[in-house]
Amino acid sequence: MRIATEVTRPLRDYLNSRFGHVLHRLDTVEERLARIEHQLTPATGPATEEPTPLVDDLPDFSHLLHTLRGIELSRMPPGARTMLSAGCANAGYFAWVSANYPGVQRHIGLELYLPEPDDLPPGVEWLKQSVSDMSGVTDGEIDLLFSGQNLEHLFGDDLGGFLLESHRVLREGGLLVVDSPHRQICHALNWTMPEHTIEFTPQEAAELVTLAGFDVESIRGLWLCREPDGTLLPLWSEPGRPLSASEVVRRSTLGQDRADDSFVWWLEARRSARTPDEQGLRKRHAQLFAHSWPERRRRLRRAVGDAFVEDGRSIVRVAAGTAGYPVFGPYLPLPPGEHRATFRLRRNGPASEADEAAVVARVDICGAGTPLAQRELLGVDLPFGVWTDVEVRADVPALLWGGEYRVEATGVAALDVDLDIAVIEPPGSVGPRPISDPPAEPGQPGHVVA
């Protein structure tokens, strides 16, 4: 147990005076680390000095995040008897909550998109409703309302409706708990999820819940992703470089007090007697969306090519003979209606008459893995050494997930791609209705990672 106890001692000391009721969870961690130590200890000598990987017990980042979120559940103030969950996946969700926050006698699950499970545990009620419409719940009957990884999925005016309804159904002094990915960290890591609209920073979340009539009591961080000097940490282990046990504990512990530098923030707020500022809430949400949605569209990726900057613009250059996607992503929801994307391409490298009649690139708008509209570009369509704008229009009949704007190089000719893709979407179908036409802040060129 030498490695196991040394690895967990810093976290145990940190928690000892403040969070004693969760220390028993570290026993399980120590047992797992002890098993790993036993497996790696040579028969004739002490344990190796190399960091101990946790790959066997934490196979991927989602397992780690699930574990950290469960610990946060157990840290919530005890005593709630009636709980409401805004968004719940299945019966296993309620078992997870019960295991980490016992004592709830009545648990209401609010879920619009998924069917009611057949195996709900006792004391659980399932309401097939939007989180912005809690009409099945009476005023002030909820002690604790939990919105886990839900805020970033909301469309239109649902965020404002959710916070206002939360204020209505919670008793005065009742607790609102919300956790969600940190937008600035997501942007820095170029991380995206197809079902997300926009994420929020901890400060923005605190501002919104305050406008809705809540008093913020604490904001904590889950999983440190940025060092004090600004160095960005990878979200999870890289190929051939598994995270050590000590690094997992370090990043889990330090993230607690550094929500601004963590991948997920965890906010707890009390329902006050103040009347919510509905106008201010909806206006601020509209402003945040107008600023953040363009950044969300710029979380692009590349499979081939080299990125560089030319005249202040971000460019990806693909050499002749190289085929693949210099630009794809950002995997976002595509609402119904007409979508337009304008790509800027430039044929580069030695000119060849054979290139003029050959397909040198394809551009498309893609949803759910299927091209919705595509254009093939011959060499003659892209004059050598000149930037050319190419527009693609797609009619989306119904909401699609995983929307992408893609450029495919065929390898026939060298190709430059400007990452500033101009996009026009159907108005008012993803973001909130603007209260006073809030302007979006000036955008930045596309953000691309390999």
N, C-alpha and C positions, 0 to 999 in steps of 0.2 A: 504493500500500500504506500511505499515511500513516494513514488511519482504521483500517485493519485492524490494523496493528502497535500503534497507541496503545490500541485497545480490548483487545487480548489481552495487552499488556505487564504489567498488574497480575497477571493469572493466571499468566503465565510466570515472573515474579519470585517469586511465592509458591511455585510448584512446583519452581523450579530446584534448590534445595538438598535437597528432600525426595523428589520424585517424578520424577526425570529420565527414567525409562523411559516416561512417558506424554506427554512434551512433543511428541513427533512428531505427536500427535493435533491439536495446536494449529495445525500447518501447514495442515491441511485447513480449519480454521475461518478462518485468515487468508486463504486463497485465496478462500473464499466471500465474506468481507467485502470483499475487494478487488474481486470482481466486482460486488458491490452498489455499492461506491464509484464504480466506473467508470460504472455505469449512471446514477448520480445526479449525476455531475460535469458542470456546464455546459461547453459547448465553449469558452467565452471566459473562464472564471473558475475559482476554486478550488471544492472540494467545499462543498456546503451545510452550514451549521452545525446543521441539524436532526438529531435522533437518527436513526440508520440502522435501519429495521425489518428483522427477520429473517424476515418472513412467507414469503418464497419458499423458504427453506431449512428453516425449522421451521414447517410449516403448522399444527401443533397441539401441545398440551402433551404428548401421549403420545410424540411424536417426541423432544421435548427430554428427557423422563424416560428414554426408552430409551437416548439418547446418554449421559446422565449415568451410568446404571447400567452401560453398557459400559465407561466409564472406570474405574468402581470395580472391575469385574472385573479390569481390567489392573493394578490396584494391589494385588491380593491377593498374599501372599507366594508367590514362584515355587517350582517344584520338584515339585508334585503330579503323580504319574503315574497314579493311579487316583482318579477323581472320581465322585461320585454327585449327581445333581440330583433334588431332591424336588419333583416337578411339572415337566412339560415339555410344551410345546404341540405341536411338530411338528419336522420335520427342520431347519427354519430356526433353531430354538432352538439346536441343537448347533453349527450353523455360526457363530452369533453368539458362543457361548462360545469356540469354537476361535479365532475371529478376535481376541478380546480376552484370552484366556488360553491361549496355545499351549503345546504340550508334553505335554498329557495323552494317554496311550497307551490307556487304557481308560476309557470314560465310560458309567456306568450311569444310565439315565433311569427314574425311578419315576413311573408315571402310572396312575391308576385309571379315569378317566372317558373318556379319549380313545383312539381306536384307534391301534395301532402304525402309523407311517408306512411306506410302501413304499420310500422313498428315504433311509433312514438312512445316514449317512456311515460309513466304515470305523472300527472301534474302538468303536462305540456299541452298547450292549445296552439293550433296552427290557423293563422288567418291569411288567406290569399288576397293580399292587398299591397298597394304601393306604400313605401315608407313615407311618402308625402301625404298619405290619406289613412289615418289611423282611426277611422270612424267606428271601427268595431271595439275601440277601447274608450272607456269613460274618463272624464276629467279627473286628474289627480289620483288615479288608482295604482300607479306604478311607483315602486321604490327605486328601481335601478333599470336604466335603459342602456343597452350596449349595442353599439354600431361598429362591428368588427370588419375592417377592410371593405367598407361599403361606400363611404363618402365619395371615393374616386370613381365609382361606377354610375353616379347619378346623372341623368339627362335633364335638359331644359330647366324648369323652375323647381325640380324635385328637391334640390338641396335646401332651398329656403322653406319649402313645405315641410321637409323632414324636421328641421330645427324648430319651426313654429309648432308643429304637432308634438314634438318631444316636450316642449315647454307646457303644452296643454295637458298631456297625459301623466306627466310626472307630478307627484305631490310636491308642495313647497319644501325645499331641502333635499328632495330626491336627487339622485346622482345620474348624470349623463357621462358615459365613457365612450370615447371614440378613438380608434387607431387607424392609421393610414400611412402609405408611403410618402416620403418627403420629396416634394417636386424638385427642389434644387439638387438633391443627391441623385434622383432619377435622371435628371438632365445631364449631370456631370458624368454619370456612368453610362449614359445613352441607353438606359433601361426602359423597356416599354412592356405593356400588357394589352392585348387586343381589345379587352372589354372596358378599358379605362377611358374616361373623358379627360378630365384634368386632375392632377394631384394638388395638394396645398402644402404650404410651409407650416411649421408649428405656429408661427406668429399669425398667419392668415386664419388658421383654424380657430385660434383663441379670439381673434377679432370677430369672426362670424358668430361663434357661440355666445359671445358677450352681447352682441346686437340682438340675439334671440332671447335674451333675458336670463343668462346663466353667469355665474361667477366661477372663473377658472381657479381650481385649487392646485393642480399640478400638471406639468408636461414633462414626460420622460422620453428617453430615446431607447430604441431597440436596435442593436447591432451597429457599432461604430464603423463609419466608412470614410472618415476624414480626420487626419491627424491635426494637432494644434497649429502646425506650420502650414496647413493647407494641402498637404500631400494626400492624394486620393488613394484609398485602399480598394482592392478588387472586392466585388460583392462576395465572392466565395472562392474556393480553391481553384487554382489554375492547373492545366494538364501537367502532370508530373511533379506538382508542388502542393501536396495536401496540407491543409492548415494543421498546425500542431494543437494539441490539447491546451497548452498555455495560451496560444493566440486566440483560440475560441473563447476561453474564459476572459482574457484581457479585453477583447472587443465587446463581449457581452456585458462586462462590468462597467467599463468606461462609458459605454453608450448611455447608461442610465441618466447621468447628469449632463449629457451633451446631446440633447435632442436636435440641435441645429446641425450636428455633424453625423447623425445616425440615419439609417435607411428608413426606419419607421418611427413616427412619433406616437405617443400614447397620452391622451388628454383626458383629465377628469374634471368635471365642473358640476356645481350645485345649481339646482333650479331656484332662482330668487323670486321675490314677489314683484319684481319690476315687470311692467308691460313690455313685451318685445317691440323693438323698433323694426316693424316689418318693412317699411319703405327703405330704411337705411340698410337692412340686411339684404334685400333683393338688389339694391343698387350696387352694394359692394361686391356681391357675388357676380353680377354682370361685369363689373370692372375687372375682377380677377380673371374671369373667363376670357374676356377680350384680350387681356395681356398674355394669358398662358396657353391658349389653344394654338396660336401660331408656333410657339416653341414645341408644343406636343407634335405638330406636323413635321418638325425638323429632325426628329429622332430617327435618322436614316442610317442605313448600314451599307457595306460594300463587300462583295466577294472577290473582286479583282480590281486591279489598278492601284495607283499611288496618289495620295492626297497632297495638295499643295495650295498655296494662296497666290492669286494673281490679281493685282489692282484691288485688293481688299475683298475679293470674292473667293470662296472655297471651291476648288476644282478637283475632280478625280480624272487622272489620265490613264488610259488603257493602251498598251502597246499593240501594234499590229501582230496578228498571230495569237492573241490572247482573247478567248471567248469567255463570257460570263456577265455577271451583273455588277457594274460599278456603283449602282444605286438601287436600293430597294428598301421597303418599309414605308411608313413607321408603324404599321399594324394598329390602326385605329378604327373606331366605328364609322361606317358610311351610312348616313341617314338617307331615306328615299328622296329621289329628285335628281336633277341634273348636276353632275360634277364635272368641273373643267380643271385640267392640269396643263400648264405650259412649261415644257422642258427647253433648256438651252444647250445645244450640242455644237461641237466644232470638230470637223474632220482634220486630223493632224498627221504629221509625218510626211514621208515622200509621197507625192501624188502619183497615181497610176490610172491609165485609161481603163484598165480592167475593173477598177473599183467603181467606175461611174454607173455600171449596169447591175452591180451586185448589191445585195442587202448588207449594209454596214451596221445597222442598229435597229432595234425595235423598242418602242416605248408603249407603256400601257397603264391603265388604271385597273387594279386587281382587287377583288373582294373574296374573302373566304377561300383563297387559293386559286381562284378562277379569273382569268382576264375578262373584264367587263367591256373594255374597248381597247383596241390596239392599232398602232400604225407601224408599218415597215418602212424604213428609210433607205433608199438607194444612195449610192455615192453622189449621184447627180442632185439629190435633194439637199445635200450638205456641202456647199461650196468649200473648197480646201482653204483652211486658215481663217474662216469667217464664222462668227457665232450665228446660229440660226435658231429661231424660236419655233417650236413644234407643239401644237395644241392637240390634246386628246379630250374628247367629251364622252361621258358615260352616263346612261340613264339607269339609276338604281331603283328597282321597283319596290324594295322593302329593305329594312335595316339589315346591314351586313356587318359582320365582325372581321377584323384583320385586314382592313383596307390598306392598300399599298399603292405607291407611285414608283414605277420601275423603269429602268433603262437596261437593255441587254445589248452588249457588244458582241458582234458575230466573229470578230477576229480578222475580218477582211481588211480593215484599215485601222490606223491609230485613231483614237477617239478621246475627246475631252468632254466632260460633263460638268455643267455648273450645278451646284447643289441647291441654289436658291430656286426651288420649284414654285411657280406661282399657282395657287390653288383657289378656285372659286367653288363654294359649296351652296347647297340649298339653304336659304336663310332661316334662322330660328328653329332648327330641328334638333340640334345637339345642345347648344348652349342656352342660357336663360334669355328671356325677352329683355332687351335693354330698357332701363328705366329712363336714362337721359343720354342715350347714344354715347357710352363711354369709349374713348378712342383707345385702340391697342397701342402699347408702347412700341417704339421702333424695333423691328426684328433683327436677328442676326442670321448670317448664312447658315446653311444646313450643318448639322452636327453628325458626322459619320464615323463609325468605327469599323474595323475589319471584321 
